[in-house]
C-alpha cells in the first residue's frame, strides 16, 4: 500500500485497486459479486487495521475504514479530473491526511 497514492498507481488502471476501479459499478452486479467484493473489503480492512495505531481493536478498525474510504476516494477523484496538476494535488493532500501505509 506504500504506493497507493502515487501517480504511478493512478495511471496504471489495469493493475490498480479493484475497489477504485469497480466500486461505482459493483452496485449493479449480482448479489454474489457484491458479496465477493464485501469479503475482499473486509479482509483489506482487517489487514490495514493491524498496521494502524489505536487504543483498541475497535478504534483501529474505525481508523482503517475511514482511511480506506479516503484512499479509494482520492484515487477515484485523481483519475476522474482532467487537470493533471489538480490530480497530483488530490494525491498529495490525501497522502498527507491519510498517510502512506507501509504494507
C-alpha positions as CSV (number, residue, x, y, z in Angstrom):
1,X,0.0,0.0,0.0
2,X,3.0,2.3,0.2
3,X,2.4,3.2,-3.5
4,X,-1.3,3.6,-3.3
5,X,-1.5,7.4,-3.5
6,X,1.1,7.8,-6.3
7,X,0.9,8.9,-9.9
8,X,2.2,5.5,-11.0
9,X,-0.8,3.7,-9.3
10,X,-3.2,6.3,-10.5
11,X,-2.0,5.9,-14.1
12,X,-1.8,2.1,-14.0
13,X,-5.6,1.3,-14.2
14,X,-5.1,-2.2,-15.5
15,X,-3.2,-3.3,-12.4
16,X,-4.6,-1.0,-9.7
17,X,-7.0,-1.2,-6.9
18,X,-10.2,-3.1,-7.7
19,X,-12.2,-1.1,-5.2
20,X,-11.4,2.1,-7.0
21,X,-11.8,0.5,-10.5
22,X,-15.1,-1.2,-9.8
23,X,-16.6,0.5,-6.8
24,X,-19.2,2.5,-8.6
25,X,-20.2,-0.4,-10.9
26,X,-20.4,-3.1,-8.3
27,X,-23.8,-1.9,-7.0
28,X,-25.3,-3.0,-10.3
29,X,-23.8,-6.5,-10.1
30,X,-25.5,-9.7,-8.8
31,X,-25.5,-10.3,-5.1
32,X,-22.8,-13.0,-5.4
33,X,-20.4,-10.4,-6.9
34,X,-21.2,-7.8,-4.3
35,X,-20.7,-10.4,-1.6
36,X,-17.2,-11.3,-3.0
37,X,-16.3,-7.6,-3.0
38,X,-17.6,-7.2,0.5
39,X,-15.5,-10.1,1.7
40,X,-12.4,-8.7,-0.1
41,X,-13.0,-5.3,1.5
42,X,-13.4,-6.9,5.0
43,X,-10.1,-8.7,4.5
44,X,-8.4,-5.5,3.4
45,X,-9.8,-3.6,6.4
46,X,-8.6,-6.3,8.8
47,X,-5.1,-6.2,7.3
48,X,-5.0,-2.4,7.4
49,X,-6.3,-2.2,10.9
50,X,-3.3,-4.3,12.1
51,X,-1.0,-1.7,10.6
52,X,-2.7,1.4,12.1
53,X,-2.4,2.7,15.7
54,X,-5.3,2.9,18.0
55,X,-6.1,2.2,21.7
56,X,-8.4,-0.7,20.9
57,X,-9.3,-3.0,18.1
58,X,-12.5,-1.0,17.5
59,X,-10.5,2.2,17.2
60,X,-8.1,0.6,14.8
61,X,-11.0,-0.8,12.7
62,X,-12.7,2.6,12.6
63,X,-9.5,4.2,11.5
64,X,-9.0,1.5,8.9
65,X,-12.5,2.1,7.5
66,X,-12.0,5.9,7.3
67,X,-8.5,5.5,5.8
68,X,-9.6,3.0,3.2
69,X,-12.6,5.2,2.2
70,X,-10.3,8.2,1.9
71,X,-7.6,6.3,-0.1
72,X,-10.1,4.8,-2.6
73,X,-12.0,8.1,-2.9
74,X,-8.8,10.0,-3.5
75,X,-7.7,7.6,-6.2
76,X,-11.1,7.7,-7.9
77,X,-11.1,11.5,-7.9
78,X,-7.5,11.8,-9.0
79,X,-8.4,9.6,-12.0
80,X,-11.6,11.4,-12.8
81,X,-10.4,15.0,-13.1
82,X,-8.9,16.2,-16.4
83,X,-6.4,18.5,-14.8
84,X,-3.1,16.7,-14.1
85,X,-2.0,19.4,-11.6
86,X,-5.2,19.0,-9.7
87,X,-5.0,15.2,-9.9
88,X,-1.5,15.4,-8.3
89,X,-2.7,17.7,-5.6
90,X,-5.5,15.3,-4.7
91,X,-3.0,12.5,-4.3
92,X,-0.6,14.7,-2.3
93,X,-3.2,16.2,0.0
94,X,-4.7,12.8,0.7
95,X,-1.3,11.3,1.4
96,X,-0.7,14.0,4.0
97,X,-4.1,13.3,5.5
98,X,-4.2,9.5,5.4
99,X,-0.5,8.8,5.2
100,X,1.1,6.2,3.1
101,X,0.6,2.9,4.9
102,X,3.7,0.7,4.7
103,X,2.3,-2.8,3.9
